[in-house]
Amino acid sequence: MICPRCQTETSGAYCQECGAPADGAACKGCGDPLPAGANYCTGCGDPVREKKVSTPWAIATIATLALAIVLLVPTIRGGGSPGVGSFGGDALSPEMGFERAAPLTGTPREQADRLFNRVMQALAAGDLEQVNFFAPMGILAYRQAGELDDDGLYHLSLLETVGGDPSSGLETAERILEGSKDHLLALAAAAQAADALGDRDRATRYYEHFLAVYEAESERPLPEYLDHAQILEPYRAEAEAYLSGSE
C-alpha cells in the first residue's frame, strides 16, 4: 500500500519510512485497530509512536516562554490547579515520577486549558518526562473540546509542536492565519513549528511578518491578546533574535 502520511510504498503494519500505521496496526495501549496514517489512537488517545520532545531552537524558545504563557492560563477559563482526571489521573503515582493531580472539573475546554497549563509548567521546569506524558492528553483534550476559538487553536499548536508533531502544530497555527493573517500568536506558533521541522526559510518568513505587523496588530483588543499580553513582547524579542541569527 501507499503510506497516507509520507506516500512511500510500504507493506506490513507500519510504514518502514515514517512509522505511520498501515493495514493491521493496533494500539499498544488498548489494542484497538489504528486507522492508516493516524498519529493517535481513536480509542484511548495514546500516540501511535512514542514521541520525545526534541530541542531545536523553537522548542527551547517555547520552554523559555512557557512560564510566562502558563501564568496567564488559569485566569482565562476559570482557573483552578491543573489536573488530569479522566485523562489518566488514576494511573499516576509518585513511583512514576508524577504528582497526583486533582480530578478535572468544568467544561471540556477548561479541562484542556488545565492540561495545557500542566505541560507548560513542566516545560518551564525542564521536565521533559512529564511533557512527553501529558502533551498527548492535552492534544486529545483540545481535539475533543468542540470548535476552538483562536486562543484554543494557539494552545493546541504549541502542544503539538512540543509534543513532537510540529507538522500538525504548523497546520493548526495556519488555521488561525487563514482567518486572521496578521495574528501575532499564530505567527509566532507557526514560526516555532516551522523551525522545529527544520524549515528555516519558512520560519524566517513568519517572524518577518510578525515584526512587520507587530506595532499595529498588538494594539487590537482581541481577547487572546489581552489574556496573553505578557507574552507579546518576549515573542517580539524571539523574532528579532531569530532573524539576527539567520543573517
C-alpha positions in Angstrom: 0.0 0.0 0.0 1.0 3.7 -0.2 1.5 5.3 3.2 -1.0 8.1 3.6 1.4 10.1 5.6 4.7 10.1 3.5 3.4 8.5 0.3 6.1 5.8 0.4 5.2 2.3 -0.9 5.1 0.1 2.1 4.0 -3.3 3.5 3.3 -4.6 6.9 1.5 -3.0 9.9 3.7 0.2 9.9 5.4 2.2 7.2 9.1 1.5 7.1 9.9 5.1 6.2 7.9 7.2 8.8 6.4 4.7 11.2 2.8 5.6 10.4 0.3 2.8 11.0 -0.8 0.9 7.8 -3.1 -2.1 7.4 -3.4 -4.3 10.5 -1.8 -1.9 13.0 -3.1 -1.9 16.5 -2.7 0.4 19.5 -0.2 -0.8 22.0 -2.2 0.8 24.8 -5.7 -0.5 24.3 -5.4 -2.9 21.3 -7.9 -1.0 19.1 -7.2 -1.0 15.4 -5.4 2.1 14.2 -6.6 4.0 11.1 -3.9 4.2 8.4 -1.7 7.2 8.9 -3.1 8.1 12.3 -0.9 9.9 14.9 -3.1 8.9 17.8 -5.3 6.1 18.8 -9.0 7.0 18.3 -9.9 4.7 21.2 -7.6 5.9 24.0 -5.7 8.8 22.6 -2.3 7.3 23.0 0.3 8.3 20.4 1.0 5.7 17.7 4.7 6.1 18.3 6.2 7.3 21.5 7.3 10.9 20.7 10.1 12.6 22.6 10.4 16.3 22.7 13.4 17.4 20.6 15.3 20.5 21.4 15.7 22.6 18.3 15.8 26.4 18.6 12.0 26.6 18.5 11.4 24.1 21.3 14.0 25.7 23.5 12.3 29.0 22.9 8.9 27.7 23.9 10.4 26.3 27.1 11.9 29.7 27.9 8.5 31.4 27.3 6.4 28.6 28.9 6.2 30.1 32.4 5.0 33.5 31.0 2.4 31.6 29.0 1.2 29.4 31.8 0.8 32.1 34.4 -2.0 33.6 32.3 -4.0 30.4 31.5 -5.8 30.0 34.9 -7.4 33.4 34.5 -8.7 32.7 31.0 -11.1 29.8 31.5 -12.0 29.7 35.2 -8.7 28.8 36.8 -8.0 26.0 39.3 -5.0 23.9 39.6 -4.1 21.7 36.6 -5.0 18.1 36.7 -5.6 15.0 34.5 -8.8 13.5 35.9 -10.5 11.2 33.4 -7.5 11.5 31.0 -5.4 9.2 33.2 -5.0 10.7 36.7 -5.8 7.4 38.4 -2.9 5.7 36.7 -0.3 8.2 38.0 1.8 7.5 41.1 4.8 9.0 42.8 6.8 6.0 41.8 6.3 7.0 38.1 7.6 10.5 39.0 4.3 12.3 38.5 2.4 14.3 41.1 -1.1 13.0 41.8 -3.5 15.7 40.5 -7.0 16.5 41.5 -9.7 15.3 39.0 -10.5 17.8 36.3 -13.8 19.6 36.6 -15.5 22.1 34.4 -16.2 22.2 30.7 -14.1 20.2 28.2 -12.3 23.4 27.2 -11.5 24.2 30.8 -10.1 20.7 31.2 -8.0 21.2 28.0 -6.6 24.5 29.3 -5.6 22.9 32.6 -3.7 20.2 30.7 -2.0 22.9 28.6 -1.1 24.6 31.9 0.5 21.4 33.2 2.5 20.8 30.1 3.8 24.4 30.0 4.7 24.2 33.7 6.7 21.0 33.1 8.4 22.5 30.1 9.4 25.7 32.0 10.9 23.4 34.7 12.7 21.3 32.0 10.8 18.2 33.0 10.6 16.6 29.6 9.3 13.3 31.0 6.1 15.0 32.2 5.9 17.0 28.9 6.0 13.8 26.9 3.4 12.2 29.2 0.9 15.0 29.4 1.2 16.6 25.9 -0.8 13.8 24.1 -3.5 14.2 26.8 -3.7 17.9 26.2 -3.8 17.5 22.4 -6.6 14.9 22.7 -8.5 17.2 25.1 -8.4 20.2 22.7 -9.5 18.0 19.8 -12.4 16.7 21.8 -13.4 20.1 23.2 -15.5 21.1 20.1 -15.0 24.0 17.9 -12.0 26.0 19.1 -11.5 29.8 19.1 -8.2 31.3 18.0 -6.8 31.1 21.6 -7.6 27.4 21.8 -6.0 26.7 18.4 -2.9 28.6 19.6 -2.7 26.4 22.7 -3.2 23.3 20.6 -0.5 24.4 18.1 2.1 24.8 20.9 1.2 21.4 22.4 1.5 19.7 19.1 4.9 21.2 18.5 6.4 20.5 21.9 4.7 17.0 21.8 6.9 16.0 18.8 4.4 16.8 16.0 5.4 20.2 14.6 3.8 19.4 11.3 0.4 19.4 13.0 1.5 22.4 15.1 2.1 24.3 11.9 -1.2 23.3 10.3 -3.1 24.3 13.4 -1.4 27.7 13.6 -2.1 28.2 9.9 -5.8 27.6 10.6 -5.8 30.8 12.6 -3.9 32.7 9.9 -6.4 31.7 7.3 -9.0 33.9 9.1 -6.5 36.5 10.5 -3.3 36.7 8.5 -1.6 39.1 10.9 -2.5 37.2 14.2 0.6 37.6 16.3 0.2 34.4 18.4 -0.4 32.3 15.4 2.6 33.8 13.5 4.9 33.0 16.5 3.5 29.5 16.8 3.8 28.9 13.1 7.4 30.1 13.1 8.3 27.9 16.0 6.7 24.8 14.4 8.4 25.6 11.0 11.8 25.8 12.7 11.1 22.6 14.6 10.5 21.0 11.2 13.9 22.3 10.0 12.3 24.8 7.6 14.3 27.8 8.5 13.2 29.8 5.4 9.6 29.4 6.3 10.2 30.2 10.0 12.1 33.4 8.8 9.1 34.5 6.7 6.7 34.1 9.7 9.0 36.0 12.0 9.5 38.8 9.4 5.7 39.0 9.0 5.3 39.1 12.8 7.7 42.1 13.2 6.2 43.9 10.2 2.7 44.0 11.7 3.6 44.0 15.4 3.0 47.7 16.2 -0.4 47.9 14.7 -1.6 44.4 15.5 -0.6 44.4 19.1 -3.0 47.3 19.7 -6.0 45.3 18.6 -8.2 44.5 21.7 -8.5 40.8 20.8 -9.4 38.6 23.9 -6.3 36.4 23.4 -4.0 39.4 23.1 -5.4 40.7 26.4 -5.1 37.3 28.0 -1.5 36.8 26.7 -0.4 40.4 26.9 2.8 39.5 28.8 4.0 37.1 26.1 3.8 39.5 23.1 7.0 41.4 23.9 9.0 38.2 24.5 7.7 36.9 21.2 9.0 40.1 19.5 12.4 39.6 21.1 12.3 36.0 20.0 11.6 37.0 16.4 14.4 39.6 16.4 16.9 37.2 17.9 15.9 34.5 15.3 16.3 36.9 12.3 19.5 38.2 13.7 20.9 34.7 13.8 19.8 34.0 10.3 21.7 36.9 8.7 
